[in-house]
Amino acid sequence: MKAVIQRVSKCSVRVDERIVGSIGEGFMILLGVEDGDEYIDAEKLASKIAVLRLFSDENDKMNLSLLDTDREALVVSQFTLCADCRKGRRPNFISAAPPSKAIPLYEYFCKVLKDKGVRKVETGEFGADMKVELVNDGPVTVVINSHELA
């Protein structure tokens, strides 16, 4: 399971000109579920992100997490994070989990974030053509793979 985390001042996601999720300060998380991912991957990744220290303290050092600062998260499904670009010019997405497996893991990831204490967790709409609008604060962007976590 892969996540791209962007620290944002604000973020929203639209489907057919309708806002389906929006947050203020926090993390915009693009989440890619790969074939072979399990619930433990979602749990490890969400647990790590909830305490990831990417917000500045009083000394302007990145020492504070979502939980420390009572900030929010917007999670958007992103199968293209599973792209294999090693051959040719067109990525293949063979490693992306099918919706029947990806949707429950995506939903579980969001549940774990909430259970860990993230005040507000908004989502996009799985499988939809979404338009994401955000103000990247910093910019700060981090990529995490659940298979690389201890």
ChimeraX attribute file (.defattr): number of C-alpha atoms within 10 A of each C-alpha:
attribute: neighborCount
match mode: 1-to-1
recipient: residues
	/A:1	27
	/A:2	24
	/A:3	24
	/A:4	19
	/A:5	22
	/A:6	24
	/A:7	24
	/A:8	23
	/A:9	16
	/A:10	20
	/A:11	22
	/A:12	21
	/A:13	23
	/A:14	18
	/A:15	15
	/A:16	10
	/A:17	9
	/A:18	10
	/A:19	14
	/A:20	15
	/A:21	20
	/A:22	23
	/A:23	22
	/A:24	18
	/A:25	19
	/A:26	28
	/A:27	30
	/A:28	33
	/A:29	23
	/A:30	20
	/A:31	25
	/A:32	25
	/A:33	28
	/A:34	22
	/A:35	15
	/A:36	11
	/A:37	19
	/A:38	15
	/A:39	14
	/A:40	13
	/A:41	20
	/A:42	25
	/A:43	20
	/A:44	18
	/A:45	24
	/A:46	23
	/A:47	18
	/A:48	17
	/A:49	23
	/A:50	23
	/A:51	18
	/A:52	16
	/A:53	18
	/A:54	21
	/A:55	20
	/A:56	13
	/A:57	14
	/A:58	8
	/A:59	7
	/A:60	8
	/A:61	11
	/A:62	13
	/A:63	15
	/A:64	17
	/A:65	22
	/A:66	24
	/A:67	18
	/A:68	16
	/A:69	16
	/A:70	14
	/A:71	19
	/A:72	24
	/A:73	32
	/A:74	25
	/A:75	26
	/A:76	24
	/A:77	23
	/A:78	19
	/A:79	22
	/A:80	16
	/A:81	19
	/A:82	21
	/A:83	16
	/A:84	15
	/A:85	11
	/A:86	9
	/A:87	8
	/A:88	8
	/A:89	7
	/A:90	10
	/A:91	13
	/A:92	15
	/A:93	15
	/A:94	12
	/A:95	16
	/A:96	23
	/A:97	20
	/A:98	13
	/A:99	14
	/A:100	8
	/A:101	16
	/A:102	22
	/A:103	16
	/A:104	13
	/A:105	24
	/A:106	22
	/A:107	15
	/A:108	17
	/A:109	23
	/A:110	22
	/A:111	16
	/A:112	18
	/A:113	27
	/A:114	19
	/A:115	13
	/A:116	17
	/A:117	16
	/A:118	24
	/A:119	15
	/A:120	16
	/A:121	21
	/A:122	18
	/A:123	21
	/A:124	24
	/A:125	15
	/A:126	16
	/A:127	12
	/A:128	11
	/A:129	11
	/A:130	20
	/A:131	14
	/A:132	16
	/A:133	13
	/A:134	17
	/A:135	16
	/A:136	18
	/A:137	16
	/A:138	11
	/A:139	9
	/A:140	13
	/A:141	16
	/A:142	11
	/A:143	11
	/A:144	16
	/A:145	15
	/A:146	18
	/A:147	12
	/A:148	9
	/A:149	10
	/A:150	5
